[in-house]
Amino acid sequence: MDWMTWSPFQSAEIKDICAHMTQSERSAAVKRAALYGVWVVISLALPTVLAIRHPSWLALCIATPLVAIHILCIPLWQRKQREFLCSTEWAKSQGLEPHDVKRFARPKR
């Protein structure tokens, strides 16, 4: 298991895909994760900190739509992630389709 593609709630399917990634696919996955981190900072963290530290109508007018856009984009991001994962060589050889891949593991009872 590679710590760069590891996530605590990954499904078994995602773990298998990540375990079989080529070096270029792994690099692309890391780049996508870094870009998502930048997106989180810009659309969620900075506006929230701005609104808390400098409460004003302007800060709220900036923060509220950015946070809302972030939340609304989560399903799109997850869909794009499934598409990316299913575009790897190993996933294609296994016949995996984006709509079949579960993103999160089910909790054990």
Secondary structure, 3 states (H helix, E strand, C coil): CCCCCCCCCECHHHHHHHHCCCHHHHHHHHHHHHHHHHHHHHHHHHHHHHHHHCCCHHHHHHHHHHHHHHHHHHHHHHHHHHHHHHCCHHHHHHCCCHHHCCCECCCCC
